[in-house]
Amino acid sequence: MALNWFKTEMNLRDAVVPSGGGWWGLTFIHLVVMTMLILFFVTMVIMYFFKMRRASELLERLTAEGVGVPPPSTPPPSTPQGNGPAGGASAPPPSSTPSPSAPQGNAPAGGAAAPSPAQETDKGTRKSTVGARSWTGKLKLDRIQAETPSVKTFRFANPAGGALPFTFLPGQFLTLSAAIDGKNVSRAYTIASSPTVTMYCEHTIKREEQGVFSRFLHDRLKRGNLIDARGANGGFVFTGAEASSIVLIGGGVGVTPMMSVIRYLAATAWQGNITLFFACKTPADFIFGRELEELQAKTPTLHVFVTVDQSKGSNWTGLQGYLTKDVIEARAPGIGSSRIHLCGPVPFMEAIKKILAELKVPNELIKTENFGPLRAAEPRIPLGRGPAESIVSTNVVVDFSLARKQAFLPRNMSVLEAAESIGVEIDNSCRAGTCGLCKVELTSGTVTMAVQDALTDEDKTNRLILACQAKSTVNLVVAA
């Protein structure tokens, strides 16, 4: 048709009028091709519609139903006497101890997670408002990937195949447990992968020289090995429904919960503004560098700013030095009205908190997740037999109501140490008051705590205490 028109206009020769045939002068092949293209277009529109509806339903289910697949309920078992952990926290059955809260203190392994949301009490048994009970079971190590010389990503999958046996929200954590040198040790690690990926979960963990569990993971755990796990838990969560924009500030391995959030928001095409500030020691310590570049290229609302302390001997051309007020203020002008997630080593956290205060950021917009480089040491002196006071010279008693056991509580002994002295298991990780895994309900009495970073205002209202920090001079009743 075009050729005939061209010849007619140029008077080259008489136009050949095409013989009629088909519908509207179109050939059969032309009609078939056009019909297939139209059907393909309609199919793509329908698939996109159902995909977005499914993503919306998944988000609503995760938010409404919480996390974790509840195991069959069982009555709280009595803890046998004399088997308190000596080198780490054992993982107690979820029915007998409170659900762990988010790790703010990372133990030696360097993983990070956040304080758990407010919790409710019901007849002495605590349950998280995020999930009533945590899933407990085994996961198989499916892949190990080196991120930096001291950081690896461990991918865990369902040993039976298929989807993971639990669900989680971006920013939550799992508690991993293993028998290491004859001792049952537990540590909490943030899930760095997105909840939209259901076939596996990933933990990006730094090997610490003094880290019992991180060295076990890096040096001894092999692909195909099984490991005990419990979760997911934690309230350091952002799904996009909490605010219209978010600023993520991570130091070192503290960027891992940020990656879960970024991956999730990118996968769900969240329309809010996402700003990431990432501080690391050297360019070689820039975890997730290539992936962040790719995500930033694909996600117009994602803005990534990385600063390194030491760049000598490298071709680094980005920001250098510490993360300062000027850097944050210039690159996140609306930070005063954004949700802020902050995670990293304690000195880094304190410095950033001062900057945010100077920028007049409201405290209610700041969500923090601490982790320290070392797990606090367990007492070297036999429990209750220190030089200041012993179990013989005290009349103070702590009653563990769920285990139906009592222990003497000298002035220099924490509730956690008293529990361990009689074989009552209370989940714990950092033993420094920052991870929040040892939260228990104080039913009666009063305590003092030198550190209580892992407790939220609602936790305090609900009379939750940190067993590793709680000490008292009066009789106590604890739901453990």
C-alpha positions, 0 to 999 in steps of 0.5 A, spaced: 500 500 500 505 504 501 509 503 495 503 504 491 501 510 494 509 512 493 508 511 485 502 514 485 504 521 488 511 520 484 507 519 477 512 513 476 507 508 473 499 507 474 498 505 481 496 497 482 490 497 486 490 491 491 485 486 490 480 486 495 480 481 500 480 479 508 477 484 513 478 492 511 483 490 506 488 486 510 491 479 509 490 473 513 497 473 516 496 481 517 490 479 522 493 474 525 499 477 527 495 483 530 491 479 534 497 475 537 500 482 539 493 485 542 493 478 546 500 478 548 499 486 551 492 484 554 496 478 557 501 482 560 496 487 563 493 482 567 499 478 569 501 485 572 495 486 575 495 480 579 502 480 581 501 487 584 495 484 588 499 478 590 504 483 593 499 487 596 496 481 599 503 478 602 504 485 605 498 485 608 498 478 611 505 479 613 503 486 617 497 483 620 499 476 622 506 477 624 512 473 623 513 466 624 509 459 623 507 457 630 509 451 632 504 446 636 503 449 643 506 445 648 506 446 656 512 450 659 517 444 660 521 444 667 528 446 666 533 440 668 537 442 674 545 444 673 545 445 666 546 452 665 550 454 659 557 456 660 559 459 654 553 462 650 546 462 651 542 455 649 536 456 645 530 454 649 523 452 647 519 458 645 513 455 649 517 456 655 521 463 654 519 469 651 520 471 644 526 474 643 527 481 641 531 484 636 538 484 637 541 491 638 547 489 640 551 484 636 555 479 639 562 477 636 559 475 630 557 482 628 550 481 625 545 486 627 538 486 629 533 491 632 529 492 638 523 488 638 516 491 638 512 492 644 510 486 647 503 484 651 503 479 657 497 474 658 497 470 664 505 470 665 506 468 658 509 474 653 508 474 646 510 479 641 505 484 638 509 482 631 508 475 632 505 470 637 510 465 637 517 464 633 518 458 628 523 453 631 527 448 626 533 447 622 535 450 616 541 448 611 546 452 609 546 452 601 551 457 599 557 461 602 559 468 598 565 472 600 563 479 600 570 482 603 576 479 606 572 478 613 565 478 611 561 473 608 554 472 606 551 465 608 544 463 604 540 458 608 534 454 605 529 449 607 532 442 608 526 439 605 526 444 599 521 449 597 519 455 601 522 457 607 518 454 613 517 461 616 515 468 614 519 475 616 519 482 615 524 487 612 529 488 618 528 482 622 532 477 625 533 469 626 537 466 632 542 461 630 544 456 635 549 450 635 554 446 639 561 449 639 566 445 643 561 442 647 557 448 649 550 450 646 551 457 643 546 462 640 547 468 636 542 473 633 543 475 626 539 480 621 536 477 615 539 481 609 535 478 604 528 481 602 521 478 604 519 477 597 524 472 596 521 466 599 526 460 597 532 462 602 534 467 607 541 470 607 545 473 613 551 477 612 556 476 617 563 479 619 568 474 622 570 477 629 577 474 632 573 474 639 567 472 636 565 464 638 559 464 633 562 468 627 568 464 627 564 457 627 560 460 621 566 462 617 571 457 619 567 450 620 560 451 617 560 448 610 555 448 605 549 442 606 550 443 614 544 444 618 543 449 623 538 450 629 534 457 628 529 460 631 525 466 628 523 471 625 523 476 630 524 484 631 521 490 631 527 494 627 522 494 621 520 498 615 515 496 610 513 502 607 507 503 611 510 507 616 512 513 613 512 516 606 520 517 606 526 513 610 533 515 611 537 509 613 544 510 616 549 504 617 556 503 619 560 497 617 556 490 618 550 495 621 548 496 613 545 489 613 538 490 616 538 496 611 539 492 605 533 487 607 529 494 607 532 497 600 531 490 597 524 489 599 522 496 597 525 496 590 522 489 589 515 492 591 516 498 587 515 503 593 514 510 591 517 513 597 524 516 597 530 512 600 536 515 602 542 510 605 548 513 608 553 507 609 560 509 613 565 503 612 573 503 614 576 502 607 573 501 600 574 494 600 569 494 606 564 497 602 559 491 602 554 490 597 557 495 593 555 492 586 548 491 588 547 498 591 549 501 584 545 496 580 539 498 585 540 505 584 540 505 577 533 501 577 530 505 582 529 512 581 527 514 588 534 510 591 540 515 593 546 512 596 552 515 599 558 512 602 564 514 606 570 511 607 575 512 613 581 510 609 582 511 602 589 511 601 592 506 596 585 506 592 582 509 586 576 511 591 573 518 589 567 518 593 566 521 600 572 520 605 572 521 613 567 520 618 559 521 616 558 529 619 552 533 620 554 537 613 554 531 609 547 528 612 544 535 611 546 537 604 544 530 602 538 529 606 535 536 606 528 533 609 531 528 614 527 532 619 520 529 617 523 522 615 523 516 618 530 514 620 533 507 621 540 507 625 545 501 626 552 500 627 557 500 632 556 503 639 561 509 638 558 510 631 551 510 633 552 515 639 556 520 634 550 520 629 545 521 634 548 527 636 548 529 629 541 528 629 539 532 635 543 538 632 538 537 626 532 537 630 530 530 628 524 528 633 526 522 637 520 518 635 522 518 628 529 515 630 529 507 630 536 504 632 539 498 632 545 497 636 551 492 636 557 491 639 564 488 637 564 483 643 559 479 647 560 481 654 564 475 658 560 470 663 563 471 670 569 467 672 568 467 679 562 461 681 556 465 681 554 468 687 561 467 690 564 473 689 568 477 694 563 482 695 557 477 697 555 470 696 549 466 696 550 464 703 550 471 706 543 473 702 536 472 703 534 475 697 530 470 692 528 470 685 522 466 683 522 464 676 514 462 676 514 459 669 520 454 671 517 453 678 524 454 681 527 459 686 534 462 686 538 466 691 540 473 688 546 476 691 547 484 690 552 483 685 548 477 681 544 479 675 537 475 674 540 471 668 546 469 672 541 467 678 537 463 672 543 459 670 545 457 677 539 453 677 538 451 670 533 456 668 534 457 661 533 465 659 535 466 651 541 471 651 546 473 646 550 480 648 550 479 656 551 487 655 544 490 655 544 491 648 541 485 644 534 485 648 534 477 647 534 476 655 527 480 656 523 477 661 517 480 665 518 482 672 511 480 675 513 482 682 519 487 685 523 492 683 530 492 679 536 496 677 539 496 670 546 499 668 544 498 661 537 498 658 538 500 651 534 494 648 528 496 652 523 501 649 518 505 653 512 500 651 517 495 654 518 498 660 510 500 661 509 492 660 514 491 666 519 488 661 526 487 664 533 485 661 535 479 665 543 480 664 542 487 667 537 486 672 539 486 679 535 487 686 536 487 693 528 485 694 525 479 692 523 478 685 518 474 681 520 473 674 516 470 668 521 465 666 
